[in-house]
Structure formats: structure tokens, C-alpha cells
Amino acid sequence: MNQYMVEVQLPVYMSDAFIALIPRQRALINKWLQQGVVTSYSLALDRSKLWVTFNVNREEEVRLRLEQFPVAPFVDYTIFELAFSEVVDFSINTMSLN
């Protein structure tokens, strides 16, 4: 697997049409986070950019997934292949009642 960082430029003016797509965008990202396809998803404080890290085989897979973003018609993006990306796993382990 290869890792890619995508810098997504969000619109300066977020129309009602764009804002209406945010719940679908978050649901898709959450699904990919659970699958391990997306390993991080970050929003700039000023809401001008998103950064998304993908764990896929080829850059073309990143492009295909970006086209699935509900907000895709409203954004521009740049893809960077990474040498590595390290993240801390803050997930809570499930408790065994044995």
C-alpha cells in the first residue's frame, strides 16, 4: 500500500447547497476511516482547507475516491504521495467480560 496526502481547497463562500452535503461527506469519510482507506481527515481552523490521508495502491484510486466526495463539484485538490505518515491510534479497545 502507498500513502497519499490530499490538500482540498474549500470554497471561500459556502453556499447552502455545499453545506447540505456536509453530513453525507462526513458519513463517507467515517466509512473509509473504519475501512482503513482514509487514515486521517483534518479541517483548517479557518475552514479553507481539508487534509485527507489515503492508504491505497495507486494515485488513480485516490482520484476515483475524491470523485465520490459529495462536495467534489465545489472543491479543488492536490495529491501528494508520501514517503510515510505516522499516526497515533487513540481508539478505545473493547472490554472483554470474561
N, CA, C and O atoms as CSV, one atom per row, in Angstrom:
chain,resi,resn,atom,element,x,y,z
A,1,MET,N,N,0.838,-1.190,0.000
A,1,MET,CA,C,0.000,0.000,0.000
A,1,MET,C,C,0.879,1.249,0.000
A,1,MET,O,O,1.975,1.265,0.561
A,2,ASN,N,N,0.373,2.272,-0.635
A,2,ASN,CA,C,1.023,3.572,-0.655
A,2,ASN,C,C,0.160,4.569,0.103
A,2,ASN,O,O,-1.045,4.373,0.267
A,3,GLN,N,N,0.791,5.633,0.559
A,3,GLN,CA,C,0.057,6.669,1.278
A,3,GLN,C,C,0.094,7.968,0.491
A,3,GLN,O,O,1.116,8.342,-0.086
A,4,TYR,N,N,-1.043,8.641,0.482
A,4,TYR,CA,C,-1.184,9.899,-0.241
A,4,TYR,C,C,-1.853,10.913,0.668
A,4,TYR,O,O,-2.802,10.594,1.384
A,5,MET,N,N,-1.346,12.144,0.632
A,5,MET,CA,C,-1.970,13.259,1.342
A,5,MET,C,C,-2.654,14.115,0.284
A,5,MET,O,O,-2.057,14.466,-0.733
A,6,VAL,N,N,-3.904,14.442,0.538
A,6,VAL,CA,C,-4.649,15.296,-0.369
A,6,VAL,C,C,-4.962,16.593,0.349
A,6,VAL,O,O,-5.516,16.596,1.448
A,7,GLU,N,N,-4.599,17.689,-0.286
A,7,GLU,CA,C,-4.950,19.011,0.210
A,7,GLU,C,C,-6.155,19.471,-0.589
A,7,GLU,O,O,-6.083,19.617,-1.809
A,8,VAL,N,N,-7.257,19.697,0.100
A,8,VAL,CA,C,-8.514,20.068,-0.546
A,8,VAL,C,C,-8.791,21.541,-0.255
A,8,VAL,O,O,-8.881,21.951,0.902
A,9,GLN,N,N,-8.922,22.322,-1.313
A,9,GLN,CA,C,-9.229,23.747,-1.180
A,9,GLN,C,C,-10.749,23.907,-1.169
A,9,GLN,O,O,-11.421,23.611,-2.157
A,10,LEU,N,N,-11.276,24.373,-0.051
A,10,LEU,CA,C,-12.712,24.563,0.087
A,10,LEU,C,C,-13.127,25.914,-0.480
A,10,LEU,O,O,-12.306,26.825,-0.587
A,11,PRO,N,N,-14.412,26.047,-0.847
A,11,PRO,CA,C,-14.853,27.336,-1.385
A,11,PRO,C,C,-14.796,28.444,-0.343
A,11,PRO,O,O,-15.009,28.199,0.844
A,12,VAL,N,N,-14.512,29.647,-0.783
A,12,VAL,CA,C,-14.473,30.800,0.117
A,12,VAL,C,C,-15.867,31.050,0.673
A,12,VAL,O,O,-16.031,31.286,1.870
A,13,TYR,N,N,-16.861,30.998,-0.192
A,13,TYR,CA,C,-18.251,31.151,0.232
A,13,TYR,C,C,-18.900,29.774,0.226
A,13,TYR,O,O,-18.957,29.120,-0.816
A,14,MET,N,N,-19.384,29.331,1.369
A,14,MET,CA,C,-20.015,28.018,1.465
A,14,MET,C,C,-21.527,28.192,1.310
A,14,MET,O,O,-22.226,28.597,2.240
A,15,SER,N,N,-22.000,27.877,0.125
A,15,SER,CA,C,-23.419,28.032,-0.190
A,15,SER,C,C,-24.264,27.026,0.594
A,15,SER,O,O,-23.740,26.081,1.184
A,16,ASP,N,N,-25.567,27.245,0.591
A,16,ASP,CA,C,-26.478,26.298,1.235
A,16,ASP,C,C,-26.368,24.916,0.594
A,16,ASP,O,O,-26.468,23.900,1.281
A,17,ALA,N,N,-26.162,24.882,-0.718
A,17,ALA,CA,C,-26.015,23.601,-1.425
A,17,ALA,C,C,-24.781,22.847,-0.922
A,17,ALA,O,O,-24.827,21.632,-0.728
A,18,PHE,N,N,-23.693,23.566,-0.717
A,18,PHE,CA,C,-22.467,22.949,-0.200
A,18,PHE,C,C,-22.686,22.456,1.229
A,18,PHE,O,O,-22.362,21.312,1.551
A,19,ILE,N,N,-23.231,23.311,2.076
A,19,ILE,CA,C,-23.441,22.963,3.489
A,19,ILE,C,C,-24.358,21.745,3.621
A,19,ILE,O,O,-24.166,20.919,4.513
A,20,ALA,N,N,-25.345,21.632,2.743
A,20,ALA,CA,C,-26.268,20.488,2.780
A,20,ALA,C,C,-25.567,19.163,2.509
A,20,ALA,O,O,-26.067,18.109,2.902
A,21,LEU,N,N,-24.411,19.202,1.839
A,21,LEU,CA,C,-23.667,17.983,1.505
A,21,LEU,C,C,-22.735,17.517,2.624
A,21,LEU,O,O,-22.240,16.391,2.578
A,22,ILE,N,N,-22.491,18.351,3.612
A,22,ILE,CA,C,-21.518,18.022,4.655
A,22,ILE,C,C,-21.864,16.747,5.420
A,22,ILE,O,O,-20.957,15.950,5.659
A,23,PRO,N,N,-23.112,16.499,5.822
A,23,PRO,CA,C,-23.397,15.233,6.517
A,23,PRO,C,C,-23.073,14.000,5.672
A,23,PRO,O,O,-22.557,13.013,6.197
A,24,ARG,N,N,-23.365,14.042,4.391
A,24,ARG,CA,C,-23.025,12.909,3.506
A,24,ARG,C,C,-21.513,12.765,3.366
A,24,ARG,O,O,-20.993,11.651,3.305
A,25,GLN,N,N,-20.810,13.895,3.315
A,25,GLN,CA,C,-19.344,13.878,3.231
A,25,GLN,C,C,-18.764,13.209,4.468
A,25,GLN,O,O,-17.906,12.333,4.359
A,26,ARG,N,N,-19.231,13.619,5.643
A,26,ARG,CA,C,-18.725,13.050,6.897
A,26,ARG,C,C,-19.026,11.559,6.999
A,26,ARG,O,O,-18.189,10.789,7.469
A,27,ALA,N,N,-20.215,11.146,6.563
A,27,ALA,CA,C,-20.583,9.725,6.614
A,27,ALA,C,C,-19.666,8.899,5.727
A,27,ALA,O,O,-19.247,7.808,6.115
A,28,LEU,N,N,-19.350,9.404,4.543
A,28,LEU,CA,C,-18.445,8.688,3.639
A,28,LEU,C,C,-17.051,8.589,4.239
A,28,LEU,O,O,-16.440,7.521,4.216
A,29,ILE,N,N,-16.547,9.691,4.775
A,29,ILE,CA,C,-15.218,9.688,5.395
A,29,ILE,C,C,-15.190,8.732,6.579
A,29,ILE,O,O,-14.228,7.979,6.733
A,30,ASN,N,N,-16.221,8.742,7.419
A,30,ASN,CA,C,-16.259,7.823,8.565
A,30,ASN,C,C,-16.226,6.366,8.104
A,30,ASN,O,O,-15.558,5.538,8.723
A,31,LYS,N,N,-16.931,6.053,7.040
A,31,LYS,CA,C,-16.917,4.696,6.488
A,31,LYS,C,C,-15.504,4.321,6.044
A,31,LYS,O,O,-15.025,3.227,6.342
A,32,TRP,N,N,-14.840,5.229,5.332
A,32,TRP,CA,C,-13.481,4.945,4.849
A,32,TRP,C,C,-12.480,4.893,5.992
A,32,TRP,O,O,-11.511,4.138,5.920
A,33,LEU,N,N,-12.691,5.677,7.046
A,33,LEU,CA,C,-11.823,5.592,8.228
A,33,LEU,C,C,-11.950,4.207,8.860
A,33,LEU,O,O,-10.944,3.600,9.229
A,34,GLN,N,N,-13.162,3.710,8.985
A,34,GLN,CA,C,-13.376,2.387,9.558
A,34,GLN,C,C,-12.752,1.289,8.698
A,34,GLN,O,O,-12.282,0.277,9.218
A,35,GLN,N,N,-12.750,1.492,7.384
A,35,GLN,CA,C,-12.171,0.513,6.461
A,35,GLN,C,C,-10.651,0.626,6.366
A,35,GLN,O,O,-10.002,-0.269,5.825
A,36,GLY,N,N,-10.076,1.710,6.883
A,36,GLY,CA,C,-8.638,1.921,6.803
A,36,GLY,C,C,-8.173,2.539,5.494
A,36,GLY,O,O,-6.970,2.655,5.260
A,37,VAL,N,N,-9.098,2.933,4.648
A,37,VAL,CA,C,-8.746,3.586,3.379
A,37,VAL,C,C,-8.287,5.017,3.639
A,37,VAL,O,O,-7.320,5.485,3.039
A,38,VAL,N,N,-8.982,5.703,4.532
A,38,VAL,CA,C,-8.584,7.036,4.979
A,38,VAL,C,C,-7.995,6.856,6.373
A,38,VAL,O,O,-8.587,6.200,7.230
A,39,THR,N,N,-6.818,7.449,6.591
A,39,THR,CA,C,-6.172,7.309,7.891
A,39,THR,C,C,-6.187,8.604,8.699
A,39,THR,O,O,-5.932,8.586,9.903
A,40,SER,N,N,-6.483,9.725,8.046
A,40,SER,CA,C,-6.666,10.982,8.771
A,40,SER,C,C,-7.501,11.928,7.933
A,40,SER,O,O,-7.498,11.879,6.703
A,41,TYR,N,N,-8.223,12.799,8.642
A,41,TYR,CA,C,-9.114,13.764,7.998
A,41,TYR,C,C,-9.099,15.005,8.870
A,41,TYR,O,O,-9.552,14.961,10.014
A,42,SER,N,N,-8.584,16.113,8.349
A,42,SER,CA,C,-8.393,17.315,9.157
A,42,SER,C,C,-8.922,18.540,8.432
A,42,SER,O,O,-8.818,18.654,7.211
A,43,LEU,N,N,-9.494,19.455,9.209
A,43,LEU,CA,C,-10.035,20.703,8.691
A,43,LEU,C,C,-9.276,21.870,9.301
A,43,LEU,O,O,-9.091,21.925,10.517
A,44,ALA,N,N,-8.835,22.803,8.466
A,44,ALA,CA,C,-8.164,24.008,8.950
A,44,ALA,C,C,-9.125,24.830,9.793
A,44,ALA,O,O,-10.324,24.865,9.517
A,45,LEU,N,N,-8.606,25.488,10.818
A,45,LEU,CA,C,-9.420,26.292,11.713
A,45,LEU,C,C,-10.244,27.331,10.949
A,45,LEU,O,O,-11.391,27.598,11.307
A,46,ASP,N,N,-9.665,27.915,9.904
A,46,ASP,CA,C,-10.391,28.931,9.128
A,46,ASP,C,C,-11.318,28.305,8.080
A,46,ASP,O,O,-11.943,29.021,7.298
A,47,ARG,N,N,-11.406,26.969,8.066
A,47,ARG,CA,C,-12.281,26.199,7.178
A,47,ARG,C,C,-11.994,26.441,5.694
A,47,ARG,O,O,-12.890,26.354,4.854
A,48,SER,N,N,-10.731,26.744,5.387
A,48,SER,CA,C,-10.350,26.972,3.999
A,48,SER,C,C,-9.825,25.711,3.328
A,48,SER,O,O,-9.842,25.610,2.102
A,49,LYS,N,N,-9.355,24.738,4.129
A,49,LYS,CA,C,-8.744,23.529,3.572
A,49,LYS,C,C,-9.075,22.308,4.404
A,49,LYS,O,O,-9.311,22.382,5.610
A,50,LEU,N,N,-9.082,21.180,3.709
A,50,LEU,CA,C,-9.116,19.860,4.341
A,50,LEU,C,C,-7.822,19.165,3.981
A,50,LEU,O,O,-7.250,19.414,2.920
A,51,TRP,N,N,-7.359,18.297,4.859
A,51,TRP,CA,C,-6.251,17.412,4.541
A,51,TRP,C,C,-6.726,15.989,4.804
A,51,TRP,O,O,-7.239,15.678,5.879
A,52,VAL,N,N,-6.547,15.134,3.806
A,52,VAL,CA,C,-7.006,13.753,3.904
A,52,VAL,C,C,-5.845,12.846,3.538
A,52,VAL,O,O,-5.196,13.044,2.510
A,53,THR,N,N,-5.581,11.848,4.379
A,53,THR,CA,C,-4.535,10.878,4.089
A,53,THR,C,C,-5.193,9.562,3.690
A,53,THR,O,O,-6.019,9.016,4.421
A,54,PHE,N,N,-4.811,9.063,2.514
A,54,PHE,CA,C,-5.345,7.816,1.975
A,54,PHE,C,C,-4.290,6.725,2.029
A,54,PHE,O,O,-3.098,6.998,1.881
A,55,ASN,N,N,-4.718,5.509,2.238
A,55,ASN,CA,C,-3.867,4.323,2.218
A,55,ASN,C,C,-4.408,3.406,1.110
A,55,ASN,O,O,-5.302,2.593,1.347
A,56,VAL,N,N,-3.852,3.550,-0.105
A,56,VAL,CA,C,-4.331,2.824,-1.285
A,56,VAL,C,C,-3.135,2.375,-2.128
A,56,VAL,O,O,-1.991,2.716,-1.824
A,57,ASN,N,N,-3.404,1.614,-3.182
A,57,ASN,CA,C,-2.319,1.098,-4.022
A,57,ASN,C,C,-1.768,2.107,-5.018
A,57,ASN,O,O,-0.558,2.177,-5.236
A,58,ARG,N,N,-2.668,2.896,-5.628
A,58,ARG,CA,C,-2.235,3.792,-6.705
A,58,ARG,C,C,-2.878,5.165,-6.566
A,58,ARG,O,O,-3.930,5.309,-5.942
A,59,GLU,N,N,-2.244,6.160,-7.145
A,59,GLU,CA,C,-2.786,7.515,-7.132
A,59,GLU,C,C,-4.159,7.566,-7.806
A,59,GLU,O,O,-5.030,8.335,-7.399
A,60,GLU,N,N,-4.343,6.747,-8.835
A,60,GLU,CA,C,-5.633,6.724,-9.531
A,60,GLU,C,C,-6.774,6.360,-8.574
A,60,GLU,O,O,-7.888,6.862,-8.718
A,61,GLU,N,N,-6.496,5.486,-7.598
A,61,GLU,CA,C,-7.516,5.129,-6.601
A,61,GLU,C,C,-7.897,6.344,-5.761
A,61,GLU,O,O,-9.058,6.501,-5.382
A,62,VAL,N,N,-6.932,7.193,-5.473
A,62,VAL,CA,C,-7.218,8.420,-4.723
A,62,VAL,C,C,-8.155,9.288,-5.553
A,62,VAL,O,O,-9.163,9.781,-5.046
A,63,ARG,N,N,-7.825,9.476,-6.821
A,63,ARG,CA,C,-8.661,10.309,-7.698
A,63,ARG,C,C,-10.084,9.767,-7.793
A,63,ARG,O,O,-11.048,10.530,-7.738
A,64,LEU,N,N,-10.214,8.453,-7.937
A,64,LEU,CA,C,-11.542,7.844,-8.021
A,64,LEU,C,C,-12.340,8.070,-6.744
A,64,LEU,O,O,-13.544,8.321,-6.795
A,65,ARG,N,N,-11.677,7.981,-5.613
A,65,ARG,CA,C,-12.368,8.209,-4.335
A,65,ARG,C,C,-12.724,9.680,-4.156
A,65,ARG,O,O,-13.795,9.997,-3.638
A,66,LEU,N,N,-11.845,10.578,-4.577
A,66,LEU,CA,C,-12.144,12.009,-4.477
A,66,LEU,C,C,-13.361,12.371,-5.320
A,66,LEU,O,O,-14.136,13.251,-4.944
A,67,GLU,N,N,-13.536,11.703,-6.454
A,67,GLU,CA,C,-14.712,11.939,-7.293
A,67,GLU,C,C,-15.996,11.509,-6.594
A,67,GLU,O,O,-17.078,11.979,-6.947
A,68,GLN,N,N,-15.890,10.618,-5.604
A,68,GLN,CA,C,-17.056,10.164,-4.845
A,68,GLN,C,C,-17.439,11.135,-3.716
A,68,GLN,O,O,-18.523,11.021,-3.144
A,69,PHE,N,N,-16.567,12.072,-3.402
A,69,PHE,CA,C,-16.890,13.053,-2.365
A,69,PHE,C,C,-18.174,13.776,-2.750
A,69,PHE,O,O,-18.272,14.281,-3.868
A,70,PRO,N,N,-19.151,13.843,-1.870
A,70,PRO,CA,C,-20.341,14.632,-2.166
A,70,PRO,C,C,-20.015,16.091,-2.482
A,70,PRO,O,O,-20.712,16.719,-3.279
A,71,VAL,N,N,-18.963,16.638,-1.865
A,71,VAL,CA,C,-18.596,18.046,-2.087
A,71,VAL,C,C,-17.677,18.240,-3.292
A,71,VAL,O,O,-17.240,19.361,-3.551
A,72,ALA,N,N,-17.380,17.187,-4.021
A,72,ALA,CA,C,-16.418,17.245,-5.129
A,72,ALA,C,C,-16.674,18.374,-6.135
A,72,ALA,O,O,-15.714,19.012,-6.568
A,73,PRO,N,N,-17.916,18.646,-6.521
A,73,PRO,CA,C,-18.125,19.720,-7.506
A,73,PRO,C,C,-17.726,21.113,-7.009
A,73,PRO,O,O,-17.588,22.038,-7.810
A,74,PHE,N,N,-17.541,21.266,-5.707
A,74,PHE,CA,C,-17.286,22.575,-5.118
A,74,PHE,C,C,-15.817,22.805,-4.746
A,74,PHE,O,O,-15.456,23.911,-4.342
A,75,VAL,N,N,-14.968,21.785,-4.876
A,75,VAL,CA,C,-13.601,21.898,-4.356
A,75,VAL,C,C,-12.548,21.625,-5.422
A,75,VAL,O,O,-12.821,21.028,-6.463
A,76,ASP,N,N,-11.345,22.080,-5.127
A,76,ASP,CA,C,-10.153,21.740,-5.905
A,76,ASP,C,C,-9.219,21.000,-4.962
A,76,ASP,O,O,-9.290,21.181,-3.746
A,77,TYR,N,N,-8.348,20.172,-5.510
A,77,TYR,CA,C,-7.448,19.411,-4.650
A,77,TYR,C,C,-6.109,19.170,-5.328
A,77,TYR,O,O,-5.975,19.247,-6.549
A,78,THR,N,N,-5.119,18.875,-4.483
A,78,THR,CA,C,-3.787,18.493,-4.926
A,78,THR,C,C,-3.408,17.226,-4.179
A,78,THR,O,O,-3.607,17.124,-2.969
A,79,ILE,N,N,-2.854,16.252,-4.915
A,79,ILE,CA,C,-2.475,14.959,-4.335
A,79,ILE,C,C,-0.957,14.899,-4.203
A,79,ILE,O,O,-0.226,15.249,-5.129
A,80,PHE,N,N,-0.495,14.448,-3.036
A,80,PHE,CA,C,0.935,14.273,-2.777
A,80,PHE,C,C,1.164,12.835,-2.336
A,80,PHE,O,O,0.496,12.356,-1.420
A,81,GLU,N,N,2.101,12.139,-2.977
A,81,GLU,CA,C,2.480,10.809,-2.483
A,81,GLU,C,C,3.436,10.993,-1.318
A,81,GLU,O,O,4.348,11.817,-1.381
A,82,LEU,N,N,3.230,10.230,-0.258
A,82,LEU,CA,C,4.035,10.364,0.948
A,82,LEU,C,C,5.081,9.266,1.050
A,82,LEU,O,O,4.852,8.141,0.605
A,83,ALA,N,N,6.221,9.588,1.631
A,83,ALA,CA,C,7.212,8.572,1.962
A,83,ALA,C,C,6.720,7.771,3.162
A,83,ALA,O,O,6.905,6.556,3.226
A,84,PHE,N,N,6.085,8.469,4.121
A,84,PHE,CA,C,5.481,7.807,5.274
A,84,PHE,C,C,4.537,8.783,5.952
A,84,PHE,O,O,4.608,9.993,5.741
A,85,SER,N,N,3.664,8.237,6.761
A,85,SER,CA,C,2.769,9.018,7.599
A,85,SER,C,C,2.527,8.207,8.858
A,85,SER,O,O,2.001,7.096,8.797
A,86,GLU,N,N,2.907,8.756,9.986
A,86,GLU,CA,C,2.728,8.052,11.249
A,86,GLU,C,C,1.609,8.718,12.028
A,86,GLU,O,O,1.545,9.945,12.108
A,87,VAL,N,N,0.731,7.912,12.601
A,87,VAL,CA,C,-0.370,8.428,13.403
A,87,VAL,C,C,-0.470,7.636,14.685
A,87,VAL,O,O,-0.092,6.466,14.739
A,88,VAL,N,N,-0.977,8.273,15.707
A,88,VAL,CA,C,-1.212,7.610,16.983
A,88,VAL,C,C,-2.641,7.102,16.979
A,88,VAL,O,O,-3.562,7.828,16.604
A,89,ASP,N,N,-2.829,5.864,17.394
A,89,ASP,CA,C,-4.162,5.275,17.449
A,89,ASP,C,C,-4.776,5.576,18.810
A,89,ASP,O,O,-4.347,5.044,19.834
A,90,PHE,N,N,-5.787,6.436,18.803
A,90,PHE,CA,C,-6.466,6.810,20.046
A,90,PHE,C,C,-7.742,6.020,20.262
A,90,PHE,O,O,-8.529,6.354,21.148
A,91,SER,N,N,-7.964,4.981,19.472
A,91,SER,CA,C,-9.210,4.223,19.605
A,91,SER,C,C,-9.243,3.515,20.951
A,91,SER,O,O,-8.208,3.154,21.510
A,92,ILE,N,N,-10.420,3.333,21.441
A,92,ILE,CA,C,-10.622,2.664,22.731
A,92,ILE,C,C,-10.867,1.191,22.461
A,92,ILE,O,O,-11.739,0.829,21.671
A,93,ASN,N,N,-10.102,0.358,23.113
A,93,ASN,CA,C,-10.290,-1.090,22.966
A,93,ASN,C,C,-11.573,-1.519,23.619
A,93,ASN,O,O,-11.976,-0.974,24.646
A,94,THR,N,N,-12.228,-2.519,23.007
A,94,THR,CA,C,-13.455,-3.031,23.600
A,94,THR,C,C,-13.104,-3.893,24.792
A,94,THR,O,O,-12.101,-4.605,24.789
A,95,MET,N,N,-13.935,-3.820,25.801
A,95,MET,CA,C,-13.681,-4.564,27.037
A,95,MET,C,C,-14.223,-5.986,26.919
A,95,MET,O,O,-15.323,-6.201,26.409
A,96,SER,N,N,-13.456,-6.934,27.387
A,96,SER,CA,C,-13.893,-8.320,27.435
A,96,SER,C,C,-14.519,-8.597,28.788
A,96,SER,O,O,-13.950,-8.239,29.819
A,97,LEU,N,N,-15.677,-9.226,28.798
A,97,LEU,CA,C,-16.360,-9.523,30.047
A,97,LEU,C,C,-16.079,-10.936,30.527
A,97,LEU,O,O,-16.874,-11.489,31.287
A,98,ASN,N,N,-14.978,-11.535,30.109
A,98,ASN,CA,C,-14.613,-12.900,30.533
A,98,ASN,C,C,-14.157,-12.932,31.959
A,98,ASN,O,O,-13.815,-13.996,32.473
